[in-house]
Amino acid sequence: METTPPHPARLPDSRYAVMRLVVTLLIMTVGSSGMYVVSVVLPAVQADFGVARAEASLPYTLLMVGFGLGGVVMGKLADRFGVMWPLLLGAVGVGTGFVASSFTSGILGFSLVQALFIGLGSGAVFAPLVADTSLWFVRRRGTAVAVCASGNYVAGAVWPPIVQHFVEVVGWRATYVGLGLFCGLTMAGLALCLRERPPALAAVPAGPTGASPAVAATMRPFGLSLGMAQGLLCVAGTACCVAMAMPQVHIVAYCTDLGYGAARGAQMLSLMLACGIVSRVVSGAICDRIGGLRTLLLGSVLQGVALLMFLPFDGLVPLFVVSALFGLFQGGIVPSYAIIVREHFPPAEASARVGSIIGCTLLGMALGGWMSGKVFDLTGSYHAAFLNGIAWNLLNMAIALALLLRTRGRWRGVAAAG
């Protein structure tokens, strides 16, 4: 089928690309609401349905499973039809899911609605939009991807205090109805602004290490087969987000258990994710200079430090400080995977591979949310849950370091051969 060359105004790095980035940021903010809203209502849902903490964590777990699978499915649809149509489907899913959740009568029904509607619907937002953004920028791809992904954290900063307020005033069920109407209509309207398909990829510039594109993007990334390299990044993505989920999913419940109340926990979560916005933008600029793998390793080390700091401190002010540091330290981890794929894998396969790896990070969030609740139920303490998160974070660090060492050795070998 013949394709029309893109108008100059629709080329990568154009003003149109910047406009798309702004719209993408807004869609990400609205469409990512579900993963933070369910954390805020966790204590209310637990009390309403009369279930244990692990059971009350199940809706978040299934939502993130749906989110991850939705990213893979919607990413393939975006490759074929453009990102607008998956976003419209996502708008229907998120809007319907919030409204339907308000009518459920048990934790199982609530959890299934979270997965099938909100999770799959939200899947149209994160991975497809991150991949789409990477196709519209060349010179500042890392920064653009970070700005796009920061919408996920803008959602985390904006929605928790708003939702907590309405839960206290009208209850969680009425709050979900209002969320469904607002999010569904807003996502659909913004999606119509993204009709244009990405232009053909321009020549890929030399990477931040100075290596040529032929060295960076090959059929054997890191000197491994495509499948092995992809698999290691998927494991790394799962591990880092199991660790990341501990504070993000359970900070509200943790504050409630300590006697500070759900409102303080919601404020803490909002602060954590607001700092994550700063972290993502700064990490994007760093990524443009040092590359995706080094950015991933840096973020992983800092996230581990922040998790360790949760262990000795449980006062209100120290928890606010540590939560802010956690947000500042880990915000650049997930976007770095998209840059790693663009730097080391064949460009023609970037969208599908980004979707798969980000899907694994979301599955990691799902597993971490449930696992932390289960560890709490077994031990009666969140300290053991934090230790569990630290162990998973060490796995992520080990994989990132191993790939970086293989990459440095590979580039030295190419230079010597030259």
BADO-202103 format. One record per residue (C-alpha): x, y, z; residue in one letter; chain. Coordinates in Angstrom, 1 decimal, decimal comma. Example, Ala and Ser with C-alpha at 12.3 -4.5 7.8 and 13.67 -1.06 7.14 Angstrom:
BEGIN
x; y; z; residu; chaine
12,3; -4,5; 7,8; a; A
13,7; -1,1; 7,1; s; A
END
This chain:
BEGIN
x; y; z; residu; chaine
0,0; 0,0; 0,0; m; A
1,4; 3,4; -0,9; e; A
2,1; 5,9; 1,8; t; A
2,1; 9,7; 1,5; t; A
5,3; 11,3; 2,8; p; A
4,6; 13,2; 6,0; p; A
4,2; 17,0; 5,8; h; A
7,3; 18,8; 7,2; p; A
5,2; 20,1; 10,1; a; A
4,5; 16,4; 11,1; r; A
8,2; 15,3; 11,2; l; A
10,0; 14,2; 14,4; p; A
11,0; 17,0; 16,8; d; A
8,5; 19,4; 15,1; s; A
6,1; 21,7; 16,9; r; A
3,4; 19,2; 16,1; y; A
5,4; 16,6; 17,9; a; A
5,6; 18,8; 21,0; v; A
1,8; 19,4; 20,8; m; A
1,2; 15,7; 20,7; r; A
3,5; 15,3; 23,8; l; A
1,3; 17,8; 25,7; v; A
-1,9; 15,9; 24,8; v; A
-0,2; 12,6; 25,6; t; A
0,7; 14,0; 29,0; l; A
-2,9; 14,9; 29,7; l; A
-4,2; 11,5; 28,5; i; A
-1,6; 9,7; 30,7; m; A
-2,7; 11,7; 33,7; t; A
-6,4; 10,9; 33,3; v; A
-6,0; 7,3; 32,0; g; A
-3,5; 6,2; 34,8; s; A
-5,9; 7,2; 37,6; s; A
-7,1; 3,7; 38,2; g; A
-3,9; 2,3; 39,6; m; A
-3,7; 5,1; 42,3; y; A
-7,4; 5,4; 43,1; v; A
-7,7; 1,7; 44,1; v; A
-4,8; 2,2; 46,5; s; A
-6,5; 5,2; 48,2; v; A
-9,9; 3,3; 48,6; v; A
-8,2; 0,1; 49,9; l; A
-9,0; 0,7; 53,6; p; A
-12,7; 1,7; 52,7; a; A
-13,1; -1,3; 50,4; v; A
-11,6; -3,6; 53,0; q; A
-14,0; -2,4; 55,6; a; A
-17,0; -2,5; 53,2; d; A
-16,4; -6,1; 52,1; f; A
-15,0; -7,3; 55,4; g; A
-11,9; -8,9; 54,0; v; A
-8,2; -9,3; 55,1; a; A
-5,4; -7,0; 53,8; r; A
-4,2; -9,5; 51,2; a; A
-7,7; -9,9; 49,8; e; A
-8,2; -6,2; 49,8; a; A
-4,9; -5,9; 47,8; s; A
-6,3; -8,3; 45,1; l; A
-8,2; -5,6; 43,1; p; A
-4,9; -3,7; 42,6; y; A
-3,1; -6,9; 41,7; t; A
-5,7; -7,9; 39,1; l; A
-5,9; -4,3; 37,8; l; A
-2,2; -4,3; 37,2; m; A
-2,3; -7,7; 35,4; v; A
-5,0; -6,3; 33,2; g; A
-2,9; -3,1; 32,7; f; A
0,1; -5,1; 31,6; g; A
-1,8; -7,4; 29,3; l; A
-3,7; -4,5; 27,9; g; A
-0,5; -2,7; 27,1; g; A
0,7; -5,6; 24,9; v; A
-2,7; -6,0; 23,1; v; A
-3,3; -2,3; 22,7; m; A
0,3; -1,8; 21,5; g; A
-0,3; -4,2; 18,7; k; A
-3,5; -2,4; 17,7; l; A
-1,6; 0,9; 17,8; a; A
1,1; -0,5; 15,5; d; A
-1,7; -1,4; 13,0; r; A
-4,3; 1,3; 13,3; f; A
-2,6; 4,2; 15,1; g; A
-2,8; 5,1; 18,7; v; A
-6,1; 6,9; 18,6; m; A
-8,3; 3,8; 18,3; w; A
-6,8; 2,0; 21,2; p; A
-7,2; 5,1; 23,3; l; A
-10,9; 5,4; 22,4; l; A
-11,3; 1,7; 23,5; l; A
-9,4; 2,5; 26,6; g; A
-11,7; 5,5; 27,4; a; A
-14,7; 3,2; 27,2; v; A
-13,0; 0,6; 29,4; g; A
-11,9; 3,0; 32,1; v; A
-15,2; 4,9; 32,2; g; A
-17,3; 1,7; 32,3; t; A
-15,0; 0,1; 34,9; g; A
-15,3; 2,9; 37,4; f; A
-19,0; 3,0; 37,2; v; A
-19,5; -0,8; 37,2; a; A
-17,2; -1,1; 40,3; s; A
-19,5; 1,1; 42,3; s; A
-22,3; -1,6; 41,9; f; A
-20,3; -4,6; 43,0; t; A
-21,2; -6,4; 46,2; s; A
-18,1; -8,4; 46,9; g; A
-14,3; -8,3; 46,6; i; A
-14,2; -10,8; 43,8; l; A
-16,6; -8,9; 41,6; g; A
-14,8; -5,7; 42,4; f; A
-11,5; -7,2; 41,5; s; A
-12,7; -8,7; 38,2; l; A
-14,1; -5,3; 37,1; v; A
-10,8; -3,6; 38,0; q; A
-9,0; -6,1; 35,8; a; A
-11,3; -6,5; 32,8; l; A
-12,4; -2,8; 32,4; f; A
-10,1; -0,4; 34,2; i; A
-6,9; -2,5; 33,8; g; A
-7,3; -3,3; 30,1; l; A
-8,6; 0,2; 29,4; g; A
-5,6; 1,8; 31,1; s; A
-3,4; -0,5; 29,1; g; A
-4,2; 1,6; 26,1; a; A
-2,4; 4,5; 27,8; v; A
1,0; 3,7; 29,2; f; A
3,0; 1,4; 26,9; a; A
1,3; 2,5; 23,5; p; A
1,8; 6,2; 24,3; l; A
5,4; 5,8; 25,5; v; A
6,2; 3,8; 22,3; a; A
4,3; 6,4; 20,1; d; A
6,2; 9,3; 21,7; t; A
9,6; 7,6; 21,0; s; A
8,7; 7,6; 17,3; l; A
8,0; 11,4; 17,3; w; A
11,4; 12,5; 18,8; f; A
15,0; 11,9; 17,8; v; A
17,3; 14,6; 19,3; r; A
15,7; 14,6; 22,8; r; A
14,0; 11,2; 22,8; r; A
14,9; 10,4; 26,4; g; A
13,5; 13,7; 27,7; t; A
10,3; 13,3; 25,6; a; A
9,7; 9,7; 26,8; v; A
10,3; 10,8; 30,4; a; A
7,8; 13,7; 30,1; v; A
5,2; 11,3; 28,6; c; A
5,8; 8,7; 31,3; a; A
5,6; 11,4; 34,0; s; A
1,9; 11,7; 33,3; g; A
1,6; 8,4; 35,2; n; A
3,1; 10,2; 38,3; y; A
1,1; 13,4; 37,7; v; A
-1,9; 11,1; 38,1; a; A
-0,4; 9,8; 41,3; g; A
0,1; 13,3; 42,6; a; A
-3,3; 14,7; 41,6; v; A
-5,8; 11,9; 42,2; w; A
-5,1; 10,5; 45,7; p; A
-6,0; 13,7; 47,7; p; A
-9,0; 14,4; 45,4; i; A
-10,3; 10,9; 45,7; v; A
-9,7; 10,7; 49,5; q; A
-11,7; 13,9; 49,9; h; A
-14,7; 12,6; 48,0; f; A
-14,5; 9,2; 49,7; v; A
-14,8; 10,9; 53,1; e; A
-17,7; 13,1; 51,9; v; A
-19,8; 10,8; 49,7; v; A
-18,2; 7,3; 50,0; g; A
-16,1; 5,3; 47,6; w; A
-19,0; 4,1; 45,5; r; A
-20,3; 7,6; 44,5; a; A
-16,7; 8,7; 44,0; t; A
-16,2; 5,9; 41,5; y; A
-19,3; 6,9; 39,5; v; A
-18,0; 10,5; 39,2; g; A
-14,6; 9,2; 38,2; l; A
-16,0; 7,0; 35,5; g; A
-17,9; 9,8; 33,8; l; A
-15,0; 12,3; 34,0; f; A
-12,2; 10,0; 32,9; c; A
-14,2; 8,3; 30,1; g; A
-15,3; 11,5; 28,4; l; A
-12,0; 13,3; 28,9; t; A
-9,9; 10,4; 27,5; m; A
-12,1; 10,1; 24,4; a; A
-12,0; 13,8; 23,7; g; A
-8,2; 14,0; 23,9; l; A
-7,7; 10,8; 21,9; a; A
-9,3; 12,5; 18,9; l; A
-6,3; 14,9; 18,8; c; A
-4,0; 12,1; 18,0; l; A
-5,2; 11,0; 14,6; r; A
-1,8; 11,4; 12,8; e; A
0,3; 8,3; 12,5; r; A
4,1; 8,5; 13,4; p; A
6,3; 9,4; 10,4; p; A
8,9; 7,0; 9,1; a; A
11,9; 6,8; 11,5; l; A
14,7; 9,2; 10,7; a; A
18,3; 8,0; 10,8; a; A
19,2; 7,1; 14,3; v; A
22,0; 9,4; 15,7; p; A
25,0; 8,1; 17,5; a; A
24,3; 7,0; 21,0; g; A
25,5; 8,8; 24,2; p; A
28,4; 6,5; 24,5; t; A
29,7; 7,6; 21,1; g; A
29,1; 4,1; 19,5; a; A
27,6; 4,1; 16,1; s; A
24,0; 3,0; 15,6; p; A
25,2; -0,2; 13,9; a; A
27,0; -1,2; 17,2; v; A
24,2; -0,1; 19,5; a; A
21,1; -1,5; 17,7; a; A
21,9; -5,0; 16,4; t; A
20,3; -8,5; 16,1; m; A
22,4; -9,5; 19,2; r; A
21,9; -6,8; 21,8; p; A
24,4; -7,1; 24,7; f; A
26,0; -10,0; 22,7; g; A
22,9; -12,1; 23,4; l; A
20,1; -13,4; 21,3; s; A
17,1; -11,2; 20,9; l; A
15,0; -13,5; 23,0; g; A
17,5; -13,8; 25,8; m; A
18,1; -10,0; 25,9; a; A
14,4; -9,4; 25,9; q; A
13,8; -12,0; 28,6; g; A
16,4; -10,4; 31,0; l; A
14,9; -7,0; 30,6; l; A
11,5; -8,4; 31,3; c; A
12,8; -10,1; 34,5; v; A
14,5; -6,8; 35,4; a; A
11,3; -4,8; 34,8; g; A
9,3; -7,2; 37,0; t; A
11,8; -7,2; 39,8; a; A
12,2; -3,4; 40,0; c; A
8,4; -2,9; 40,1; c; A
7,8; -5,6; 42,8; v; A
10,1; -3,4; 44,9; a; A
8,4; -0,2; 43,7; m; A
4,9; -1,4; 44,6; a; A
5,6; -1,8; 48,3; m; A
5,4; 1,9; 49,2; p; A
3,1; 3,0; 46,4; q; A
0,4; 0,5; 47,1; v; A
0,6; 0,2; 50,8; h; A
1,7; 3,6; 52,1; i; A
-2,0; 4,6; 52,8; v; A
-2,6; 1,4; 54,7; a; A
0,7; 1,6; 56,5; y; A
-0,1; 5,1; 57,8; c; A
-3,5; 3,9; 58,9; t; A
-1,9; 1,1; 60,9; d; A
0,5; 3,5; 62,5; l; A
-2,4; 5,7; 63,6; g; A
-1,8; 8,6; 61,3; y; A
-5,0; 8,1; 59,3; g; A
-5,7; 7,4; 55,6; a; A
-5,7; 11,1; 54,8; a; A
-2,1; 11,5; 55,8; r; A
-1,2; 8,4; 53,8; g; A
-2,9; 9,8; 50,7; a; A
-0,9; 13,0; 51,2; q; A
2,2; 11,0; 51,5; m; A
1,5; 9,1; 48,3; l; A
0,7; 12,3; 46,5; s; A
4,1; 13,8; 47,6; l; A
5,9; 10,6; 46,6; m; A
4,5; 10,7; 43,1; l; A
4,8; 14,5; 42,7; a; A
8,6; 14,0; 43,4; c; A
8,5; 11,2; 40,9; g; A
7,4; 13,7; 38,2; i; A
10,6; 15,7; 38,9; v; A
12,6; 12,5; 38,9; s; A
11,3; 11,3; 35,5; r; A
12,0; 14,6; 33,8; v; A
15,5; 14,9; 35,3; v; A
16,2; 11,2; 34,5; s; A
15,1; 11,8; 30,9; g; A
17,8; 14,5; 30,5; a; A
20,3; 12,3; 32,2; i; A
19,3; 9,4; 29,9; c; A
20,0; 11,6; 26,8; d; A
23,6; 12,0; 28,1; r; A
24,5; 8,6; 29,6; i; A
22,1; 6,2; 27,9; g; A
19,3; 3,9; 29,1; g; A
21,3; 1,2; 30,9; l; A
23,3; 3,5; 33,1; r; A
20,1; 5,4; 33,9; t; A
18,4; 2,2; 34,9; l; A
21,3; 1,1; 37,1; l; A
21,4; 4,5; 38,8; l; A
17,7; 4,5; 39,5; g; A
17,8; 1,0; 40,8; s; A
20,6; 1,8; 43,3; v; A
18,8; 4,9; 44,5; l; A
15,5; 3,1; 44,9; q; A
17,2; 0,4; 47,0; g; A
18,6; 3,2; 49,3; v; A
15,1; 4,7; 49,7; a; A
13,6; 1,3; 50,6; l; A
16,3; 0,8; 53,2; l; A
15,4; 4,2; 54,7; m; A
11,8; 3,1; 55,4; f; A
13,0; 0,5; 57,9; l; A
14,3; 2,6; 60,8; p; A
11,8; 5,5; 60,5; f; A
8,1; 5,4; 61,2; d; A
7,5; 8,9; 62,6; g; A
5,1; 11,1; 60,6; l; A
7,7; 13,7; 59,5; v; A
10,4; 11,1; 58,7; p; A
7,9; 9,1; 56,6; l; A
7,0; 12,2; 54,6; f; A
10,8; 12,9; 54,0; v; A
11,5; 9,3; 53,0; v; A
8,5; 9,1; 50,7; s; A
9,7; 12,3; 48,9; a; A
13,1; 10,8; 48,5; l; A
11,6; 7,5; 47,2; f; A
9,8; 9,5; 44,6; g; A
12,9; 11,4; 43,6; l; A
15,0; 8,3; 43,4; f; A
12,9; 5,9; 41,4; q; A
11,0; 7,9; 38,8; g; A
13,4; 7,3; 35,9; g; A
13,5; 3,5; 36,1; i; A
10,5; 2,5; 34,0; v; A
11,1; 5,1; 31,1; p; A
14,7; 3,9; 30,8; s; A
13,5; 0,5; 29,5; y; A
12,0; 2,2; 26,4; a; A
15,3; 4,0; 25,7; i; A
17,3; 0,8; 26,2; i; A
15,1; -0,9; 23,6; v; A
15,6; 1,9; 21,1; r; A
19,4; 1,9; 21,7; e; A
20,0; -1,8; 21,5; h; A
17,3; -3,5; 19,5; f; A
16,3; -3,3; 15,8; p; A
14,2; -0,1; 15,5; p; A
11,5; -1,8; 13,5; a; A
10,7; -4,0; 16,6; e; A
10,7; -1,2; 19,1; a; A
7,0; -0,7; 19,7; s; A
6,2; -4,4; 20,4; a; A
9,3; -4,9; 22,6; r; A
8,6; -1,7; 24,6; v; A
5,0; -2,9; 25,2; g; A
6,2; -6,3; 26,4; s; A
8,8; -5,0; 28,8; i; A
6,5; -2,3; 30,2; i; A
3,8; -4,9; 30,5; g; A
6,2; -6,9; 32,7; c; A
6,9; -3,8; 34,9; t; A
3,1; -3,5; 35,4; l; A
2,9; -7,2; 36,2; l; A
5,7; -6,6; 38,8; g; A
3,6; -3,8; 40,3; m; A
0,7; -6,3; 40,5; a; A
2,8; -9,0; 42,1; l; A
4,4; -6,5; 44,5; g; A
1,1; -5,1; 45,6; g; A
-0,4; -8,5; 46,4; w; A
2,9; -9,9; 47,9; m; A
3,3; -7,0; 50,3; s; A
-0,2; -7,5; 51,6; g; A
0,4; -11,3; 52,0; k; A
3,7; -10,7; 53,8; v; A
1,9; -8,3; 56,1; f; A
-0,9; -10,8; 56,8; d; A
1,7; -13,5; 57,6; l; A
4,0; -11,4; 59,8; t; A
1,7; -8,6; 61,1; g; A
4,4; -6,1; 60,0; s; A
5,3; -4,0; 57,0; y; A
9,0; -4,3; 57,9; h; A
9,1; -7,8; 56,4; a; A
7,4; -6,5; 53,3; a; A
10,0; -3,7; 52,9; f; A
12,8; -6,4; 53,2; l; A
11,0; -8,4; 50,5; n; A
11,0; -5,4; 48,2; g; A
14,7; -4,8; 48,8; i; A
15,5; -8,4; 47,8; a; A
13,7; -7,9; 44,5; w; A
15,4; -4,6; 43,9; n; A
18,8; -6,3; 44,3; l; A
17,8; -8,7; 41,5; l; A
17,1; -5,7; 39,2; n; A
20,4; -4,1; 40,1; m; A
22,3; -7,3; 39,3; a; A
20,7; -7,7; 35,8; i; A
21,3; -4,0; 34,9; a; A
24,9; -4,2; 36,0; l; A
25,5; -7,5; 34,1; a; A
24,1; -6,0; 30,9; l; A
26,1; -2,8; 31,3; l; A
29,3; -4,8; 31,7; l; A
28,5; -6,9; 28,7; r; A
27,8; -3,8; 26,6; t; A
31,0; -2,1; 27,6; r; A
33,0; -5,2; 26,8; g; A
31,2; -5,6; 23,4; r; A
32,0; -1,9; 22,5; w; A
35,7; -2,3; 23,5; r; A
35,8; -5,4; 21,3; g; A
34,4; -3,5; 18,3; v; A
36,8; -0,6; 18,9; a; A
39,8; -3,0; 19,0; a; A
38,6; -4,8; 15,8; a; A
38,3; -1,4; 14,1; g; A
END
